[in-house]
Amino acid sequence: FDLMEKFAGYGFNKSHAAAYSLLAYHTAWLKVHYTAEFFCANMTVEMDDTDKLKVLLEDALKMGLSFEAPDVNRGLSRFEPVSDQVIRYGLSAVKGSGEQAIEAIVAAREGRGVGPLGNTCGPFKSLFDFCARVDRSRINKRTVEALIKAGAFDSLNRNRASLLASVDLAFEFGAATLANANQCSLFDLGGDEHGSSTQEPELVAATPWGVKETLTYEKTALGFYLSGHLFDEVAAEVRRFAKREIAQLLDTREPQLLAGIVTDFRIINGQRGKLGLFKLDDKSGVIDARAEESLLNTHKGLFKDDELVVVMGKVQTDRFSGGLQMTVQQVWSLEAARCRFGKHLMVCMASTRQALDVARLVKDFPAQRVTTEQGDLTHGLGVRLKLHCTADHGAASAEMQLDDRARFYPSDAALSSWWAQTAPGSAEIIYE
């Protein structure tokens, strides 16, 4: 017994270590040789945990896999491999969907639906066809809205705003179609299907969502962006002044200028007051960042999830995590960054007859006065006109800088107004 007792002190640990080592080897082998299947299985198991799903998604993307959006016409409840490099997103991973609702969708697609069209096999033709065939006792409006936001109806119509606005109408159409099919009169006894057909209405007209709105809704339905990244929309402009990507950062004492999307923002109580903690994501990478209370108070509107910010601060290695961390010293919105780093708006004109209503633009989008530690500053962008004329005897060019009274605040709306008055590509911000 004494000998067995001595063995028990290490035998149990060794046997488990051997089992775990073998399991780790099997897992690594599957991940390398059956990558898509490996991630499908793991993501299906974790589909109720958004945080774990996001980690698996990012790992899969790093390994060269791509994802198809959830699709009511092709998707199943679980994640499934489409090819060695492509995974179709599981419908049950959409927040608010539920296993029963997805089973009802698949059943209707296979000809086991309800109503006069319930035995129709094949893909849904429209949102109205969907609501007429799927058993509505197992699916509700909230589920359909979540699927629309996730992009699961894009194969029917890519205008998600119009689809979302039409959900009530589609459910009414489905109910009317079923009611018509259930009506029975003397005229129906001869086998005539009178009253069983209902004309599909048109989708409610709605302005398509922009990139930011589309991705924001997508995030509410999935927990993260799937079809794109919020930084994509501004990357081309931002990289003209904030050139360094987060993936290229090094531990340095020099202040770094970065741009990215704020995520996971929260406020904690630090030793010297409140401290804002968040992650900055520019698609190339993510860095942990922190901002002092004074900065939070001055720029309350910028420190929130899904907001684009341009920041200046020191980057150093975090002694606890070992990763890089940024202490933010200055922060700008994109509009303010245009004022800070832009030299002027260059407007190219092909003729002196081209009318530019500079006065109206300056009146509608005046430069803003901002109070800072250095005093009151004017945030505005100057305008420089470039005239290029050609004639039979040659060509000539001239440039003219408008005075400070023509400075304007370069919001997206202001730039759109400038572009509306000029030829495409003839008005752009010149950066340092």
Buried (B, 14 or more C-beta within 10 A) or exposed (E): EEEEEEEEEEEEEEEEEEEEEEEEEEEEEBBEEBBBBBBBBBBBEBBEEBEBBBEBBEEBEEBEBEBBBBBBBBBBBBBBBBEEEEBBBBBBBBBBBBEBBBBBBBBBBEEBBBBBBBEBEEBBBBBBBBBBBBBBEBBEEBBBBBBBBBBBBBBBBEBBBBBBBBBEBBBEBBBEBBEBBEEEEEEEEEEEEEBBEBEBEEBBEBEEBEBEEBBBBBBEBBBBBBBEBBBEBBBEBBBBBBEBBBEEBEEEEEBBBBBBBBBEBEBEEEEEEBBBBBBBBBBBBBBBBBBBBEBBEBBEEBBEBBBBBBBBBBBEEEEEEEEBBBBBEBBBBBBBBBBBBBEBBBBBBBEEEBEBEBEEBBEBBBBBEEEEEEEEBEBBBBBBBBBBEEEEEEEEEEEEEBEEEBBBBBBEEBBEBBBEBBEEEBBBBEBE
